[in-house]
Amino acid sequence: MNLAGKRVLVTGATGLIGRRVIERLLEQGGVSIRALVRDPTKGEGLRSLPVEIALGDITRPETLREAATGAHVIIHCAARVTERGRWEEFWQSNVEGTRHVLEAAAHSGAERVVHLSSVAVYGIFPRDGTDESFPYQPCGNAYCDTKIEAEKIAFDYFRRRGVPLVVLRPGIVYGPRSPHWTIRIIELLKANRLFLLGRADGICNHVYVDNVVDAILLALANDAVLGEAFIITDGRATTWREFFGHYARMLGRQTVPQLPAAPAKLLLHLVGWAFRARGRTPPLSPKVVDYLQHRAAFRIEKAKTRLGYVPRISLEEGMRRTEAWLREAGYLRP
Ligand SMILES: NC(=O)c1ccc[n+]([C@@H]2O[C@H](COP(=O)([O-])OP(=O)(O)OC[C@H]3O[C@@H](n4cnc5c(N)ncnc54)[C@H](OP(=O)(O)O)[C@@H]3O)[C@@H](O)[C@H]2O)c1
């Protein structure tokens, strides 16, 4: 579709991907943007941009109807993106929230909806070479399993209600402002709380935030991909050791401290018992050791051939841009 003159509603506008897609659409020009914001204080950061701010919460459908009215395009980035929290909280944001966004899109007659899903729909331990022909892998993790249910609802709206949908499944998204895979890593390293567990030679399936935004813009432009899902990564088999090593070097360190697998698991079991004995949720499961050693790369051939996706920003360039942003934002100070 041609975006000229269109009104674009972005949910999750205060988050990593939502904010960056807004900036890129503004750079491109020719569209008007409505940003869905649930917390006015967080929305302050968007006030410097020429966007209309609509206050709303995807778990409260009555707040979405108005935000979606007149929106030709909806880019649905809002979700509960974390490892912690109650199942019900994930269900409300990721599953019911997606249902409400798709219902609002159907009601307002949106011409295109891009739903941000995740490779998490293939579980925590996906098979090497996974592509879009592989089935969902529910695994008991609240984030992963609710992202599966969210996709099912989105596809249901495509099939039954004719909502013109494209689904994107990014790998781990890093880059400027990334709370999960950039800022948190730097903060853990600075606090000497990040360790390479076991061999840490598992594949992390990263994707630079602007590469994800490229895929979103391609999904909007391409009319031949409605009802399709695409895995989006940088297409490179980088190990966690290498990925975290980039951040360590930004802090002037040569290596990330390492803990062999067996003592790491024992330690995490002991920490888990101690937390549970006090009625608290442990910060990490011993499974994280296996996760960091799990060697499975996703295939992105479908995105390349059908969407025209090219991971334009390499890991080296992405890390260079990320470092420049971290330095400017003060995160690299001791
Ligand atoms: N980051 C990754 O590594 C990654 C990887 C694969 C897929 N994805 C997917 O990509 C999408 C965007 O992720 P992201 O990295 O941009 O996440 P993020 O930085 O954590 O942002 C999440 C956004 O969702 C908003 N939100 C959460 N619950 C909401 C609700 N009930 N109503 C309205 N807004 C709500 C948040 O608002 P507040 O600011 O008010 O909290 C925030 O703006 C998500 O669907 C995520 O599952 C992310």
The ligand as a MOL file (V3000), in Angstrom:
LIG
                    3D

  0  0  0     0  0            999 V3000
M  V30 BEGIN CTAB
M  V30 COUNTS 48 52 0 0 0
M  V30 BEGIN ATOM
M  V30 1 N 12.3320 -6.4740 22.5440 0
M  V30 2 C 12.5070 -7.6800 22.0070 0
M  V30 3 O 13.5960 -8.2750 22.1180 0
M  V30 4 C 11.3840 -8.3240 21.2180 0
M  V30 5 C 11.6820 -9.5170 20.5370 0
M  V30 6 C 10.6890 -10.1310 19.7780 0
M  V30 7 C 9.4250 -9.5760 19.7240 0
M  V30 8 N 9.1540 -8.4300 20.3940 0 CHG=1
M  V30 9 C 7.7760 -7.9150 20.3240 0
M  V30 10 O 7.7850 -6.6210 19.7560 0
M  V30 11 C 6.7480 -5.8230 20.3390 0
M  V30 12 C 7.3330 -4.5310 20.8680 0
M  V30 13 O 8.3120 -4.8650 21.8590 0
M  V30 14 P 9.3030 -3.7730 22.4450 0
M  V30 15 O 10.6510 -4.3710 22.4530 0
M  V30 16 O 9.0940 -2.4550 21.8180 0 CHG=-1
M  V30 17 O 8.7770 -3.7640 23.9620 0
M  V30 18 P 8.9200 -2.6480 25.0760 0
M  V30 19 O 10.0680 -1.7440 24.8140 0
M  V30 20 O 8.8860 -3.3950 26.3730 0
M  V30 21 O 7.5700 -1.8240 24.9120 0
M  V30 22 C 6.3290 -2.3810 25.1880 0
M  V30 23 C 5.3130 -1.2950 24.9430 0
M  V30 24 O 4.0000 -1.8270 25.1780 0
M  V30 25 C 3.3040 -0.9220 26.0030 0
M  V30 26 N 2.2580 -1.6160 26.7300 0
M  V30 27 C 2.3880 -2.7160 27.5120 0
M  V30 28 N 1.1990 -3.0390 28.0150 0
M  V30 29 C 0.2960 -2.1380 27.5460 0
M  V30 30 C -1.0860 -1.9320 27.7120 0
M  V30 31 N -1.8040 -2.7270 28.5020 0
M  V30 32 N -1.6920 -0.9140 27.0590 0
M  V30 33 C -0.9760 -0.0840 26.2740 0
M  V30 34 N 0.3550 -0.2120 26.0840 0
M  V30 35 C 0.9690 -1.2280 26.7210 0
M  V30 36 C 4.3730 -0.3460 26.9090 0
M  V30 37 O 3.8920 0.8170 27.5480 0
M  V30 38 P 4.6060 1.4030 28.8660 0
M  V30 39 O 5.7850 2.2050 28.3670 0
M  V30 40 O 3.5580 2.2520 29.4910 0
M  V30 41 O 5.0450 0.2400 29.6970 0
M  V30 42 C 5.4560 -0.0810 25.8850 0
M  V30 43 O 5.1660 1.0770 25.1670 0
M  V30 44 C 6.0800 -6.7060 21.3980 0
M  V30 45 O 4.9490 -7.3210 20.8520 0
M  V30 46 C 7.1280 -7.7720 21.6850 0
M  V30 47 O 6.5210 -8.9860 22.1140 0
M  V30 48 C 10.1020 -7.7820 21.1430 0
M  V30 END ATOM
M  V30 BEGIN BOND
M  V30 1 1 1 2
M  V30 2 2 2 3
M  V30 3 1 2 4
M  V30 4 1 4 5
M  V30 5 2 4 48
M  V30 6 2 5 6
M  V30 7 1 6 7
M  V30 8 2 7 8
M  V30 9 1 8 9
M  V30 10 1 8 48
M  V30 11 1 9 10
M  V30 12 1 9 46
M  V30 13 1 10 11
M  V30 14 1 11 12
M  V30 15 1 11 44
M  V30 16 1 12 13
M  V30 17 1 13 14
M  V30 18 2 14 15
M  V30 19 1 14 16
M  V30 20 1 14 17
M  V30 21 1 17 18
M  V30 22 2 18 19
M  V30 23 1 18 20
M  V30 24 1 18 21
M  V30 25 1 21 22
M  V30 26 1 22 23
M  V30 27 1 23 24
M  V30 28 1 23 42
M  V30 29 1 24 25
M  V30 30 1 25 26
M  V30 31 1 25 36
M  V30 32 1 26 27
M  V30 33 1 26 35
M  V30 34 2 27 28
M  V30 35 1 28 29
M  V30 36 1 29 30
M  V30 37 2 29 35
M  V30 38 1 30 31
M  V30 39 2 30 32
M  V30 40 1 32 33
M  V30 41 2 33 34
M  V30 42 1 34 35
M  V30 43 1 36 37
M  V30 44 1 36 42
M  V30 45 1 37 38
M  V30 46 2 38 39
M  V30 47 1 38 40
M  V30 48 1 38 41
M  V30 49 1 42 43
M  V30 50 1 44 45
M  V30 51 1 44 46
M  V30 52 1 46 47
M  V30 END BOND
M  V30 END CTAB
M  END
